[in-house]
């Protein structure tokens, strides 16, 4: 009898997991169930090229319908799984129908964190997660009008840069004392604040939004100190929450993510989880949950192998990127627990430098701004655990490449 693998969530992870199943030898049915009406699509361009109008929804597709058809992958789009019965090995959809599975993959991703503020339901107040969100935001873009971004993280700053380019007068409102406070060192925060101000964006840190005001649609924002700001468009970007409720209700282990092993298996041998929703072991950083495309893609390959009875542990080094104006920020590793930051280049002038995060003399992460080569070298330094000297890292005349040569000689 033909076996069935159901993939819950038409996400980046699903887009990789489904064809990888075929490549690993899965002969049975593959059914992907997604609650949006779209095939899996790239999310990073949403706040950039898609908002700018440089790409349409078809341009965002990770694979075409024909590509999935060649692999014999079925899609049920615009449908939502509401429960998993592990004993009967079936999932129940919102319409009450049930589908039986032999193997199950949870690629449920994340959802936006919402704010419970007065006026948050007004027309013109938006979140940014999917294509439909951007379509709504675009309808409110008016050159010369005021836009406010609540949250100074990567999504908030990327959106600010695009709305600024589209001719809006943009204010970024961040509760923390600096933008990107949770993810970067003060040097990097100061750099991005400078760049945005140079581009004409009003950056306000250490402020708290009290409420949104307007009749049918938003007209202004009131801060806790009583300051009012005009805004006909508000984008709230205050983080995401992993979609773990299905797994939790089914009795699977959950801890800020669906708990999996290095092969993406949950405690149930017939269920895997991959992508932003999973908490997995990293050989570099302990147990982590990552919100990144590279993680979703690589972990999905491990998950597909596991469903086919093979162990292909996922051990990739985390990496990320952000595009703002003429800046390409590439991030190698995670900077949690660093005890020293070394800056290579000037963050006070120009738009190119690197910030290296050290812990006990070893590189654990790097933020590389318009420095692709140093990003690639940083990935290797972290992965190979090569000892680095802070003074040399800061010296732009010193070749990082020589560190690999020295390490090679020592091993010989």
KOLMIVEX-11944 format. One record per residue: x, y, z of N, C-alpha, C in turn; residue in one letter. Coordinates in steps of 0.05 Angstrom, whole numbers, padded with zeros to 5 digits, always signed. Layout:
<rs>
XYZXYZXYZa
...
</rs>
This chain:
<rs>
+00017-00024+00000+00000+00000+00000+00018+00025+00000x
+00010+00045-00016+00026+00069-00019+00027+00085+00008x
+00050+00094+00015+00053+00110+00039+00049+00139+00033x
+00042+00154+00054+00037+00183+00050+00053+00199+00070x
+00067+00219+00060+00080+00239+00078+00065+00265+00075x
+00056+00275+00097+00043+00301+00098+00062+00322+00109x
+00064+00345+00095+00081+00367+00104+00062+00390+00112x
+00063+00398+00137+00045+00419+00146+00060+00446+00145x
+00050+00464+00128+00062+00490+00124+00076+00492+00098x
+00068+00511+00081+00080+00514+00054+00102+00535+00056x
+00123+00529+00071+00144+00548+00078+00169+00543+00063x
+00190+00558+00069+00217+00553+00057+00226+00524+00063x
+00222+00515+00087+00230+00488+00095+00214+00468+00078x
+00188+00472+00075+00172+00453+00059+00181+00452+00030x
+00188+00475+00019+00197+00477-00009+00222+00460-00014x
+00238+00457+00007+00262+00440+00004+00257+00412+00012x
+00241+00408+00033+00236+00381+00044+00222+00363+00024x
+00202+00374+00010+00186+00357-00008+00204+00345-00031x
+00218+00361-00047+00235+00349-00067+00258+00333-00056x
+00268+00340-00032+00290+00325-00020+00280+00297-00012x
+00255+00294-00005+00243+00268+00000+00246+00249-00024x
+00240+00260-00047+00242+00244-00072+00272+00237-00077x
+00289+00256-00072+00318+00251-00077+00329+00230-00058x
+00316+00228-00034+00324+00208-00014+00311+00180-00020x
+00293+00180-00040+00281+00154-00048+00253+00149-00039x
+00239+00170-00028+00211+00167-00020+00194+00161-00045x
+00179+00139-00044+00163+00130-00067+00134+00138-00065x
+00125+00144-00041+00096+00148-00037+00086+00176-00043x
+00062+00182-00033+00050+00209-00037+00065+00229-00019x
+00066+00253-00030+00076+00276-00014+00054+00298-00016x
+00043+00306+00006+00022+00326+00006+00030+00349+00024x
+00031+00373+00012+00038+00398+00027+00013+00413+00032x
+00008+00420+00058-00016+00435+00065-00008+00462+00075x
-00017+00483+00062-00010+00511+00070-00034+00528+00072x
-00034+00546+00092-00057+00563+00097-00059+00588+00079x
-00037+00594+00065-00038+00616+00046-00046+00605+00018x
-00056+00622+00000-00064+00613-00027-00040+00609-00046x
-00015+00614-00036+00008+00614-00053+00025+00588-00049x
+00039+00580-00071+00060+00560-00068+00082+00573-00051x
+00100+00556-00039+00121+00567-00022+00136+00590-00037x
+00140+00612-00022+00154+00635-00035+00175+00646-00016x
+00193+00662-00028+00215+00674-00012+00204+00698+00004x
+00209+00697+00030+00200+00719+00047+00219+00743+00049x
+00245+00738+00049+00263+00762+00052+00258+00784+00033x
+00251+00779+00007+00247+00802-00011+00221+00818-00006x
+00204+00807+00012+00178+00821+00016+00182+00849+00025x
+00200+00853+00045+00205+00880+00056+00224+00897+00038x
+00232+00885+00016+00251+00899-00002+00240+00901-00030x
+00248+00882-00047+00241+00884-00076+00211+00882-00081x
+00196+00866-00065+00167+00864-00069+00153+00890-00061x
+00160+00901-00038+00149+00926-00029+00155+00949-00048x
+00179+00948-00059+00187+00968-00079+00172+00966-00105x
+00161+00942-00110+00147+00937-00136+00166+00927-00157x
+00191+00919-00149+00210+00909-00169+00205+00880-00175x
+00191+00866-00158+00184+00838-00163+00154+00834-00158x
+00142+00815-00173+00114+00808-00167+00113+00781-00153x
+00090+00771-00147+00087+00747-00131+00099+00722-00145x
+00098+00722-00171+00109+00699-00186+00140+00699-00184x
+00151+00723-00183+00181+00725-00180+00190+00714-00153x
+00173+00714-00133+00181+00705-00107+00180+00675-00103x
+00167+00660-00121+00164+00631-00118+00191+00618-00116x
+00194+00600-00097+00219+00585-00093+00222+00565-00116x
+00200+00552-00123+00199+00534-00146+00173+00538-00161x
+00172+00532-00186+00147+00535-00201+00129+00511-00196x
+00104+00514-00204+00085+00491-00202+00094+00467-00218x
+00106+00473-00241+00116+00451-00258+00138+00435-00244x
+00156+00449-00230+00178+00436-00216+00167+00417-00195x
+00147+00425-00180+00135+00407-00160+00121+00384-00173x
+00108+00390-00196+00093+00369-00210+00112+00346-00219x
+00135+00354-00228+00155+00334-00237+00163+00315-00214x
+00162+00325-00190+00168+00308-00167+00143+00294-00156x
+00120+00299-00168+00096+00287-00159+00087+00297-00132x
+00091+00323-00127+00084+00335-00101+00057+00348-00103x
+00038+00341-00085+00011+00352-00085+00010+00376-00065x
-00006+00396-00072-00010+00419-00054-00039+00422-00047x
-00044+00428-00022-00071+00436-00013-00067+00463-00001x
-00073+00484-00017-00068+00511-00008-00093+00525+00002x
-00090+00544+00019-00113+00557+00031-00127+00540+00051x
-00113+00519+00061-00125+00501+00081-00107+00500+00106x
-00119+00495+00129-00104+00496+00154-00107+00470+00169x
-00086+00459+00179-00087+00436+00197-00093+00446+00225x
-00113+00435+00238-00121+00444+00265-00113+00424+00287x
-00108+00399+00279-00100+00380+00300-00086+00356+00288x
-00069+00343+00305-00055+00319+00297-00063+00297+00316x
-00070+00274+00305-00076+00250+00321-00054+00231+00317x
-00035+00230+00335-00011+00213+00332-00018+00183+00334x
-00039+00177+00349-00046+00149+00353-00058+00138+00327x
-00076+00153+00315-00089+00145+00290-00073+00153+00265x
-00052+00168+00270-00034+00178+00249-00051+00193+00227x
-00064+00214+00236-00080+00230+00218-00079+00260+00227x
-00084+00277+00207-00087+00306+00214-00116+00314+00207x
-00126+00333+00222-00153+00343+00217-00151+00372+00206x
-00165+00378+00185-00165+00404+00173-00187+00422+00184x
-00186+00447+00178-00206+00466+00189-00234+00459+00181x
-00238+00447+00157-00265+00440+00148-00275+00414+00160x
-00259+00402+00178-00268+00378+00192-00258+00352+00179x
-00248+00354+00155-00238+00330+00141-00212+00320+00153x
-00206+00295+00150-00182+00283+00161-00165+00270+00139x
-00139+00271+00142-00120+00259+00123-00102+00240+00139x
-00098+00216+00129-00080+00197+00142-00052+00201+00133x
-00033+00197+00151-00005+00199+00143+00011+00175+00153x
+00033+00169+00140+00052+00150+00151+00076+00165+00163x
+00083+00187+00150+00104+00205+00161+00093+00233+00160x
+00102+00250+00179+00092+00277+00181+00115+00296+00186x
+00115+00318+00171+00135+00339+00174+00121+00365+00182x
+00131+00377+00204+00120+00403+00213+00139+00425+00204x
+00129+00441+00185+00144+00464+00175+00127+00489+00178x
+00118+00493+00203+00097+00513+00209+00108+00542+00212x
+00134+00545+00213+00145+00572+00213+00138+00589+00238x
+00135+00615+00233+00129+00633+00255+00106+00652+00246x
+00096+00666+00266+00076+00687+00260+00085+00713+00274x
+00074+00735+00265+00083+00761+00277+00073+00764+00305x
+00089+00777+00321+00081+00784+00348+00064+00809+00346x
+00040+00809+00357+00022+00831+00354+00023+00849+00379x
+00013+00874+00376+00013+00892+00398-00016+00898+00407x
-00021+00897+00433-00048+00901+00443-00050+00931+00452x
-00051+00948+00433-00052+00977+00439-00078+00989+00428x
-00089+01009+00442-00113+01022+00431-00108+01033+00403x
-00127+01027+00385-00124+01037+00357-00109+01018+00339x
-00099+00995+00350-00083+00977+00333-00099+00964+00311x
-00126+00966+00313-00143+00954+00292-00150+00974+00270x
-00141+00999+00273-00148+01020+00253-00137+01013+00225x
-00151+01021+00205-00141+01019+00177-00114+01034+00175x
-00095+01021+00162-00069+01034+00159-00048+01024+00179x
-00056+01008+00199-00037+00996+00218-00032+00967+00208x
-00007+00961+00202-00001+00935+00189+00021+00920+00203x
+00021+00894+00198+00043+00877+00205+00055+00867+00178x
+00079+00856+00180+00093+00847+00155+00102+00819+00158x
+00087+00801+00145+00095+00772+00146+00092+00758+00119x
+00071+00765+00104+00065+00751+00080+00059+00770+00057x
+00054+00758+00033+00048+00773+00009+00024+00791+00013x
+00003+00780+00026-00022+00796+00030-00016+00821+00047x
+00002+00818+00067+00009+00841+00084+00021+00863+00067x
+00040+00856+00049+00053+00876+00033+00033+00889+00014x
+00015+00873+00003-00005+00884-00016-00021+00905-00002x
-00028+00900+00024-00044+00920+00039-00027+00945+00045x
-00002+00941+00052+00016+00963+00058+00020+00981+00033x
+00023+00969+00010+00028+00984-00014+00005+01003-00021x
-00019+00995-00013-00042+01012-00018-00041+01038-00002x
-00025+01038+00019-00024+01062+00036+00002+01078+00032x
+00018+01070+00012+00042+01085+00007+00036+01110-00009x
+00042+01133+00002+00038+01159-00011+00062+01176-00008x
+00076+01183-00031+00099+01201-00028+00092+01227-00014x
+00109+01234+00005+00105+01258+00021+00089+01254+00046x
+00075+01231+00048+00059+01225+00072+00077+01214+00094x
+00066+01212+00119+00082+01203+00141+00078+01173+00146x
+00100+01159+00149+00099+01130+00156+00114+01127+00182x
+00104+01109+00199+00118+01103+00224+00124+01073+00226x
+00148+01066+00234+00155+01038+00238+00158+01033+00268x
+00143+01015+00279+00145+01008+00307+00163+00984+00310x
+00187+00988+00319+00207+00967+00322+00231+00972+00304x
+00254+00973+00317+00279+00978+00302+00296+00954+00299x
+00284+00931+00291+00299+00907+00284+00304+00907+00254x
+00314+00884+00244+00321+00883+00215+00297+00889+00197x
+00274+00876+00203+00250+00880+00186+00242+00909+00187x
+00242+00921+00211+00234+00949+00213+00252+00968+00198x
+00278+00963+00200+00298+00981+00186+00297+00976+00155x
+00293+00952+00147+00291+00946+00118+00266+00960+00107x
+00244+00958+00121+00219+00971+00112+00222+01001+00112x
+00235+01012+00132+00240+01041+00133+00255+01050+00109x
+00276+01035+00102+00293+01042+00079+00277+01043+00053x
+00259+01023+00050+00243+01021+00025+00222+01043+00024x
+00207+01048+00046+00187+01069+00047+00200+01096+00042x
+00224+01100+00053+00239+01124+00048+00245+01128+00018x
+00253+01106+00006+00259+01106-00023+00234+01112-00039x
+00211+01103-00029+00185+01108-00043+00174+01136-00038x
+00190+01153-00024+00183+01181-00020+00167+01188+00005x
+00164+01169+00023+00150+01175+00048+00168+01187+00069x
+00157+01202+00087+00172+01213+00110+00170+01193+00132x
+00192+01180+00139+00192+01156+00156+00204+01162+00184x
+00190+01152+00204+00200+01153+00232+00201+01124+00242x
+00224+01117+00254+00227+01091+00267+00225+01095+00297x
+00208+01080+00310+00204+01082+00339+00213+01056+00353x
+00234+01058+00369+00245+01034+00382+00246+01038+00413x
+00235+01018+00427+00234+01019+00457+00262+01019+00469x
+00280+01002+00458+00306+00999+00469+00323+01024+00465x
+00345+01027+00479+00362+01051+00476+00375+01053+00449x
+00375+01032+00433+00387+01033+00406+00373+01013+00388x
+00375+01017+00362+00363+00998+00343+00380+00972+00344x
+00368+00950+00335+00381+00924+00333+00394+00916+00360x
+00382+00925+00382+00394+00921+00408+00397+00892+00416x
+00379+00875+00407+00380+00847+00415+00400+00831+00398x
+00408+00841+00375+00423+00824+00357+00451+00834+00350x
+00458+00860+00356+00484+00870+00349+00497+00885+00371x
+00523+00890+00368+00538+00907+00387+00531+00936+00383x
+00536+00953+00403+00530+00982+00400+00543+00995+00376x
+00567+00986+00368+00580+00997+00345+00563+00994+00320x
+00552+00970+00316+00536+00964+00292+00509+00980+00294x
+00497+00981+00317+00473+00997+00320+00478+01026+00313x
+00500+01037+00323+00506+01066+00318+00510+01070+00288x
+00522+01051+00274+00527+01053+00245+00500+01055+00231x
+00481+01037+00237+00456+01037+00223+00439+01062+00230x
+00440+01071+00255+00426+01096+00262+00437+01119+00245x
+00464+01120+00243+00476+01142+00227+00467+01140+00198x
+00468+01117+00186+00461+01114+00157+00432+01122+00152x
+00414+01112+00169+00386+01119+00166+00381+01149+00168x
+00394+01161+00187+00391+01190+00190+00403+01205+00166x
+00425+01196+00156+00437+01208+00132+00417+01206+00108x
+00401+01185+00108+00382+01181+00086+00356+01196+00091x
+00353+01208+00114+00329+01225+00120+00308+01211+00137x
+00315+01188+00149+00296+01174+00166+00300+01185+00195x
+00277+01190+00208+00277+01199+00236+00278+01175+00255x
+00301+01170+00268+00304+01147+00286+00300+01157+00315x
+00281+01145+00329+00276+01153+00357+00278+01127+00374x
+00298+01127+00392+00302+01104+00409+00293+01111+00438x
+00289+01090+00454+00281+01094+00482+00253+01106+00484x
+00236+01101+00464+00208+01111+00464+00188+01088+00464x
+00165+01093+00476+00144+01073+00478+00119+01084+00465x
+00107+01068+00448+00081+01075+00435+00059+01070+00455x
+00042+01090+00459+00019+01087+00478-00006+01079+00463x
-00011+01092+00439-00036+01085+00424-00034+01097+00396x
-00052+01087+00379-00056+01097+00352-00083+01111+00352x
-00084+01134+00338-00109+01150+00338-00117+01156+00309x
-00144+01158+00305-00155+01165+00279-00185+01157+00279x
-00199+01166+00259-00227+01159+00257-00229+01130+00245x
-00232+01128+00218-00233+01102+00206-00205+01091+00202x
-00186+01109+00197-00159+01100+00192-00139+01116+00210x
-00115+01105+00213-00096+01117+00231-00088+01145+00220x
-00085+01163+00239-00077+01191+00231-00052+01199+00247x
-00050+01189+00272-00027+01196+00288-00021+01174+00309x
+00004+01176+00319+00013+01158+00340+00018+01175+00365x
+00010+01166+00388+00015+01180+00413+00035+01163+00429x
+00058+01175+00437+00078+01162+00453+00071+01165+00482x
+00083+01148+00499+00077+01148+00527+00083+01175+00541x
+00102+01190+00530+00109+01216+00542+00090+01238+00532x
+00070+01230+00516+00051+01250+00506+00057+01261+00478x
+00081+01255+00468+00088+01265+00441+00069+01252+00420x
+00061+01269+00401+00044+01258+00379+00060+01260+00353x
+00056+01240+00336+00069+01239+00310+00048+01233+00289x
+00048+01249+00267+00030+01243+00245+00038+01217+00232x
+00019+01201+00224+00024+01175+00210-00001+01166+00196x
+00000+01164+00169-00022+01152+00154-00017+01123+00148x
+00008+01114+00154+00016+01086+00150+00034+01078+00174x
+00026+01056+00187+00042+01045+00209+00049+01016+00203x
+00075+01009+00205+00083+00981+00203+00095+00973+00229x
+00083+00952+00241+00092+00942+00267+00110+00918+00262x
+00135+00920+00271+00154+00898+00269+00168+00893+00295x
+00155+00878+00313+00166+00874+00340+00171+00844+00345x
+00179+00830+00324+00187+00802+00327+00166+00782+00319x
+00173+00757+00321+00156+00735+00313+00154+00714+00335x
+00134+00697+00333+00129+00675+00352+00128+00649+00336x
+00143+00628+00345+00142+00603+00331+00115+00589+00333x
+00106+00578+00311+00080+00564+00311+00083+00535+00321x
+00080+00532+00347+00085+00506+00360+00059+00493+00371x
+00037+00507+00368+00012+00498+00382+00003+00471+00373x
+00005+00465+00347-00003+00439+00336+00014+00417+00349x
+00040+00421+00350+00058+00401+00362+00053+00398+00391x
+00049+00420+00405+00044+00419+00434+00019+00404+00440x
-00003+00410+00425-00028+00396+00430-00026+00366+00424x
-00007+00359+00407-00003+00331+00400+00015+00317+00419x
+00025+00332+00439+00041+00319+00460+00071+00318+00454x
+00080+00333+00434+00108+00334+00427+00122+00354+00445x
+00148+00350+00449+00164+00369+00466+00166+00396+00452x
+00161+00417+00468+00162+00444+00458+00177+00462+00478x
+00196+00478+00468+00211+00496+00485+00221+00519+00468x
+00204+00540+00465+00210+00561+00446+00215+00550+00418x
+00201+00529+00411+00205+00515+00386+00198+00486+00390x
+00194+00472+00368+00189+00443+00370+00216+00429+00373x
+00220+00415+00395+00246+00403+00401+00252+00380+00382x
+00275+00382+00369+00284+00361+00351+00313+00354+00356x
+00322+00331+00345+00350+00324+00347+00365+00334+00322x
+00390+00326+00319+00407+00337+00298+00397+00328+00270x
+00380+00308+00270+00369+00298+00244+00340+00309+00240x
+00331+00327+00257+00305+00340+00255+00282+00323+00264x
+00288+00301+00278+00267+00283+00288+00256+00294+00315x
+00230+00292+00318+00218+00298+00344+00219+00272+00361x
+00206+00273+00384+00206+00249+00401+00189+00226+00388x
+00172+00234+00369+00157+00214+00354+00173+00207+00329x
+00181+00181+00326+00198+00174+00303+00186+00179+00276x
+00160+00183+00275+00147+00187+00249+00142+00217+00243x
+00152+00234+00261+00147+00263+00257+00174+00278+00259x
+00178+00295+00239+00201+00313+00239+00191+00342+00240x
+00209+00361+00246+00202+00389+00245+00227+00404+00235x
+00222+00424+00218+00245+00438+00206+00238+00467+00201x
+00258+00484+00202+00255+00513+00197+00252+00529+00222x
+00239+00552+00219+00237+00572+00241+00223+00561+00266x
+00206+00540+00262+00190+00530+00285+00205+00511+00302x
+00230+00502+00294+00243+00481+00308+00266+00490+00326x
+00270+00476+00348+00292+00481+00367+00311+00457+00364x
+00335+00463+00354+00353+00441+00347+00380+00444+00360x
+00396+00422+00362+00423+00425+00373+00443+00435+00353x
+00459+00454+00361+00480+00464+00343+00507+00456+00355x
+00526+00447+00339+00553+00440+00349+00568+00465+00359x
+00558+00488+00352+00572+00513+00359+00559+00528+00382x
+00532+00527+00385+00518+00545+00403+00498+00531+00422x
+00499+00505+00424+00479+00491+00441+00452+00489+00427x
+00430+00489+00442+00404+00486+00430+00394+00514+00421x
+00387+00516+00396+00379+00542+00385+00355+00540+00366x
+00340+00562+00364+00319+00564+00344+00327+00587+00325x
+00328+00582+00300+00337+00602+00280+00315+00611+00262x
+00315+00637+00256+00296+00648+00236+00312+00656+00212x
+00317+00637+00195+00334+00643+00171+00328+00623+00149x
+00332+00633+00124+00328+00616+00101+00348+00594+00099x
+00375+00600+00103+00394+00578+00101+00389+00556+00121x
+00380+00563+00145+00374+00543+00165+00350+00525+00156x
+00329+00538+00146+00305+00523+00137+00312+00504+00115x
+00329+00513+00096+00336+00497+00073+00353+00473+00081x
+00374+00478+00097+00393+00456+00104+00380+00436+00124x
+00365+00447+00143+00352+00429+00162+00331+00411+00148x
+00317+00422+00128+00297+00407+00113+00310+00383+00099x
+00334+00386+00090+00348+00363+00077+00353+00340+00097x
+00361+00348+00122+00365+00328+00143+00339+00315+00150x
+00317+00331+00151+00291+00320+00158+00281+00300+00137x
+00285+00306+00112+00277+00288+00090+00292+00262+00092x
+00318+00263+00098+00334+00239+00101+00324+00222+00124x
+00317+00235+00146+00307+00221+00170+00281+00207+00164x
+00263+00220+00149+00238+00207+00142+00242+00182+00125x
+00264+00181+00111+00271+00158+00094+00290+00138+00109x
+00293+00142+00135+00308+00124+00151+00338+00128+00150x
+00347+00151+00141+00376+00157+00140+00383+00179+00160x
+00407+00177+00171+00417+00198+00189+00436+00216+00174x
+00428+00241+00170+00445+00261+00158+00444+00286+00176x
+00459+00285+00198+00456+00307+00218+00461+00334+00206x
+00445+00353+00216+00448+00381+00207+00467+00395+00225x
+00490+00404+00214+00511+00416+00231+00519+00444+00220x
+00504+00456+00202+00512+00481+00189+00515+00504+00208x
+00535+00521+00202+00538+00546+00217+00516+00566+00210x
+00503+00578+00229+00482+00597+00222+00493+00622+00208x
+00478+00631+00188+00486+00657+00176+00460+00671+00166x
+00462+00697+00164+00439+00714+00157+00448+00738+00140x
+00429+00753+00130+00436+00777+00116+00413+00798+00118x
+00420+00823+00112+00401+00844+00111+00410+00865+00090x
+00391+00874+00074+00396+00894+00053+00382+00920+00061x
+00397+00942+00063+00386+00968+00069+00401+00989+00052x
+00387+01004+00035+00400+01024+00018+00422+01010+00001x
+00447+01020+00002+00469+01008-00013+00485+00989+00005x
+00473+00980+00026+00487+00964+00046+00479+00935+00045x
+00499+00917+00044+00494+00888+00046+00507+00880+00073x
+00491+00875+00092+00501+00864+00118+00499+00834+00116x
+00522+00821+00121+00523+00791+00123+00533+00784+00150x
+00518+00765+00163+00524+00758+00191+00532+00729+00191x
+00555+00723+00203+00564+00696+00206+00562+00689+00236x
+00548+00667+00242+00547+00657+00269+00527+00673+00287x
+00527+00666+00313+00510+00679+00333+00528+00691+00354x
+00522+00716+00361+00540+00730+00380+00533+00727+00409x
+00515+00709+00416+00508+00706+00444+00532+00699+00461x
+00535+00712+00484+00557+00706+00502+00584+00717+00496x
+00585+00735+00476+00612+00746+00469+00623+00764+00492x
+00649+00765+00494+00661+00782+00515+00679+00804+00503x
+00681+00805+00477+00697+00826+00464+00687+00831+00436x
+00686+00857+00428+00679+00864+00400+00703+00878+00388x
+00711+00869+00365+00734+00882+00350+00723+00893+00324x
+00728+00919+00320+00718+00932+00296+00741+00935+00276x
+00736+00926+00251+00756+00928+00230+00745+00947+00209x
+00758+00970+00206+00748+00991+00188+00733+01012+00205x
+00723+01033+00192+00710+01055+00206+00680+01052+00205x
+00667+01053+00228+00638+01052+00228+00627+01081+00230x
+00645+01101+00234+00636+01128+00237+00635+01143+00210x
+00650+01133+00190+00650+01145+00164+00647+01122+00143x
+00636+01129+00120+00634+01109+00099+00613+01087+00106x
+00613+01066+00090+00592+01045+00093+00604+01018+00090x
+00628+01013+00101+00640+00987+00099+00658+00983+00124x
+00651+00962+00139+00668+00954+00162+00658+00926+00172x
+00674+00914+00189+00665+00889+00201+00667+00891+00232x
+00649+00878+00245+00650+00876+00275+00652+00846+00281x
+00674+00839+00295+00679+00811+00302+00673+00808+00332x
+00658+00786+00338+00650+00780+00365+00667+00757+00376x
+00682+00762+00397+00700+00742+00408+00690+00732+00435x
+00696+00707+00441+00690+00695+00467+00714+00678+00474x
+00728+00687+00495+00752+00673+00504+00773+00670+00481x
+00776+00691+00466+00796+00691+00445+00788+00676+00419x
+00764+00666+00418+00755+00652+00394+00732+00668+00381x
+00732+00668+00355+00711+00682+00340+00685+00666+00342x
+00663+00679+00351+00637+00666+00352+00617+00677+00332x
+00622+00702+00323+00604+00714+00303+00617+00738+00290x
+00607+00747+00268+00617+00771+00254+00594+00784+00239x
+00593+00811+00241+00575+00827+00225+00592+00841+00204x
+00588+00834+00179+00605+00845+00157+00588+00862+00139x
+00595+00888+00138+00579+00907+00123+00594+00914+00097x
+00583+00906+00075+00596+00910+00048+00624+00898+00048x
+00627+00875+00061+00653+00861+00062+00648+00832+00059x
+00642+00824+00034+00635+00796+00029+00658+00776+00035x
+00682+00784+00028+00705+00767+00032+00709+00761+00062x
+00707+00782+00078+00711+00779+00107+00688+00762+00119x
+00665+00764+00108+00642+00746+00116+00649+00717+00111x
+00659+00711+00087+00666+00683+00081+00689+00673+00099x
+00708+00690+00103+00731+00683+00120+00722+00679+00149x
+00703+00695+00158+00693+00693+00186+00679+00666+00189x
+00662+00658+00170+00648+00633+00171+00668+00610+00176x
+00690+00611+00161+00710+00590+00163+00725+00591+00190x
+00732+00615+00199+00746+00617+00225+00728+00606+00248x
+00702+00612+00246+00684+00602+00267+00681+00571+00265x
+00676+00562+00241+00672+00533+00237+00696+00516+00245x
+00719+00527+00240+00744+00511+00246+00755+00517+00273x
+00743+00536+00288+00752+00542+00315+00780+00553+00316x
+00788+00568+00296+00816+00579+00295+00819+00602+00315x
+00839+00601+00331+00845+00623+00350+00852+00649+00335x
+00842+00671+00345+00848+00697+00331+00859+00717+00351x
+00875+00735+00342+00886+00756+00358+00871+00782+00353x
+00860+00794+00374+00842+00818+00370+00857+00840+00356x
+00882+00846+00362+00896+00868+00350+00900+00863+00320x
+00904+00838+00312+00907+00832+00284+00881+00834+00269x
+00859+00825+00282+00833+00828+00269+00827+00857+00263x
+00834+00875+00281+00828+00903+00278+00846+00916+00256x
+00868+00904+00250+00888+00916+00231+00880+00909+00203x
+00871+00929+00188+00862+00924+00160+00885+00915+00141x
+00909+00920+00150+00932+00912+00132+00938+00882+00137x
+00927+00871+00158+00932+00842+00164+00913+00825+00148x
+00924+00805+00135+00907+00787+00118+00895+00765+00135x
+00869+00764+00136+00855+00743+00151+00861+00715+00139x
+00867+00715+00114+00873+00689+00100+00898+00676+00113x
+00917+00692+00123+00941+00681+00135+00935+00665+00160x
+00912+00670+00173+00904+00655+00197+00899+00625+00190x
+00888+00620+00166+00883+00593+00158+00910+00579+00152x
+00928+00594+00139+00954+00582+00133+00969+00575+00158x
+00968+00593+00178+00981+00587+00203+00969+00563+00217x
+00943+00561+00217+00929+00538+00229+00936+00512+00215x
+00939+00513+00189+00946+00490+00173+00974+00480+00180x
+00992+00499+00183+01020+00492+00190+01022+00479+00217x
+01005+00490+00236+01005+00479+00263+00995+00450+00263x
+00974+00445+00246+00962+00418+00245+00981+00398+00232x
+00998+00409+00213+01017+00392+00200+01040+00385+00220x
</rs>
